[in-house]
Amino acid sequence: MAILATLAVVIQVLSAIGVIVLVLLQHGKGADMGAAFGSGSSGSLFGATGSANFLSRLTAALATVFFVCTLALAFFGNARGVGRAPASVMDSVPAAAPAAPGTAPTAPVPAAPTAPSGGDAVQKSGPGGDIPK
């Protein structure tokens, strides 16, 4: 399995570099306007539209190879862990005891406000309105 994984990595890197180079070689949509005014792109190696078609098909083929290698590497990476306990950072954290069902979480409860002392009593008059006596 290690040889296949190494081969998949090498093919993936080469296909990624190939896709980058091919994308940079292709011309944009605005470059076709120059051919209409006689810029000379029709006299290229592949003809007026042959290079765009050839390069786009080669880019699609290399992108397919890249994605197949990515899936193969994901498969190889997952196959190494079969039969083994999963290794995770969370495995080293001690587990907290779960609360019993139906009980509220134990958080500190704030103290209730006390009534003012002396003659400064306040009468509540509904939701949010304090009227002094």
Legacy VTK file of the C-alpha trace (Angstrom):
# vtk DataFile Version 3.0
C-alpha trace
ASCII
DATASET POLYDATA
POINTS 133 float
0.000 0.000 0.000
2.856 2.395 0.746
4.197 2.133 -2.804
0.768 2.860 -4.295
0.284 5.829 -1.979
3.703 7.233 -2.937
2.929 6.717 -6.625
-0.433 8.475 -6.185
1.280 11.437 -4.501
3.828 11.745 -7.321
1.122 11.555 -10.003
-1.017 14.072 -8.104
1.824 16.593 -7.819
2.733 16.229 -11.513
-0.894 16.584 -12.603
-1.320 19.655 -10.373
1.730 21.292 -11.931
0.437 20.356 -15.389
-2.976 21.891 -14.695
-1.350 25.106 -13.454
0.861 25.374 -16.548
-2.008 24.624 -18.938
-4.301 27.164 -17.320
-1.598 29.810 -17.576
-0.980 28.960 -21.254
-4.607 29.416 -22.248
-5.789 32.814 -23.347
-8.811 34.561 -21.914
-12.103 35.400 -23.577
-10.953 38.885 -24.543
-7.951 37.573 -26.476
-10.180 36.434 -29.375
-10.938 40.049 -30.229
-7.372 40.566 -31.458
-7.747 37.791 -34.045
-10.669 39.655 -35.614
-8.364 42.592 -36.386
-5.579 40.422 -37.798
-3.246 39.939 -34.859
-1.873 36.735 -36.344
-3.203 34.153 -33.894
-4.821 32.297 -36.801
-1.374 31.328 -38.046
-0.479 29.445 -34.863
0.540 25.812 -34.581
-2.985 24.532 -33.883
-4.901 26.971 -36.114
-7.331 29.687 -35.047
-9.358 27.616 -32.544
-7.391 24.375 -32.380
-5.120 25.397 -29.524
-7.975 26.426 -27.268
-9.791 23.169 -27.867
-6.637 21.049 -27.421
-5.478 22.872 -24.286
-8.912 22.813 -22.657
-9.285 19.072 -23.273
-5.805 18.390 -21.918
-6.594 20.534 -18.854
-9.796 18.577 -18.257
-7.919 15.278 -18.567
-5.224 16.361 -16.093
-7.875 17.678 -13.691
-9.577 14.277 -13.831
-6.259 12.554 -13.057
-5.756 14.973 -10.142
-9.179 14.198 -8.642
-8.740 10.437 -9.082
-5.393 10.645 -7.268
-7.016 12.693 -4.516
-9.694 10.041 -4.021
-7.044 7.295 -4.046
-5.019 9.119 -1.383
-8.130 9.533 0.755
-8.794 5.817 0.422
-5.204 4.903 1.316
-5.238 7.258 4.276
-8.453 5.745 5.588
-7.292 2.153 4.967
-4.270 2.649 7.255
-6.557 3.224 10.213
-8.642 0.046 9.757
-8.414 -2.194 12.807
-6.770 0.491 14.901
-8.330 2.755 17.464
-8.742 6.264 16.068
-6.045 8.649 17.209
-7.366 12.059 18.123
-6.362 15.014 20.222
-9.623 14.635 22.103
-8.600 11.136 23.273
-6.144 12.704 25.739
-8.811 14.963 27.338
-10.415 13.434 30.456
-14.117 12.867 30.041
-16.477 14.826 32.293
-19.187 12.917 34.115
-22.512 13.398 32.338
-25.406 14.911 34.267
-28.322 12.693 35.212
-31.289 12.947 32.845
-33.854 15.532 33.872
-31.527 17.593 36.050
-30.534 21.146 35.380
-26.888 22.023 34.889
-25.141 23.077 38.071
-24.290 26.705 37.478
-23.938 29.288 40.221
-27.223 31.067 40.845
-26.955 34.844 41.355
-28.245 36.236 44.628
-31.670 37.885 44.612
-31.674 41.672 44.933
-32.545 43.016 48.352
-35.174 45.641 49.082
-33.831 49.108 49.860
-33.651 49.889 53.553
-35.258 52.845 55.238
-37.946 55.067 53.735
-36.886 54.700 50.095
-39.317 51.917 49.243
-40.100 51.388 45.578
-43.380 50.052 44.278
-43.347 47.932 41.113
-45.848 49.012 38.487
-45.575 46.434 35.763
-42.852 45.266 33.455
-39.991 47.706 33.837
-41.706 50.709 35.428
-40.610 51.747 38.927
-42.787 54.333 40.653
-41.433 55.850 43.870
-43.921 56.017 46.733
LINES 1 134
133 0 1 2 3 4 5 6 7 8 9 10 11 12 13 14 15 16 17 18 19 20 21 22 23 24 25 26 27 28 29 30 31 32 33 34 35 36 37 38 39 40 41 42 43 44 45 46 47 48 49 50 51 52 53 54 55 56 57 58 59 60 61 62 63 64 65 66 67 68 69 70 71 72 73 74 75 76 77 78 79 80 81 82 83 84 85 86 87 88 89 90 91 92 93 94 95 96 97 98 99 100 101 102 103 104 105 106 107 108 109 110 111 112 113 114 115 116 117 118 119 120 121 122 123 124 125 126 127 128 129 130 131 132
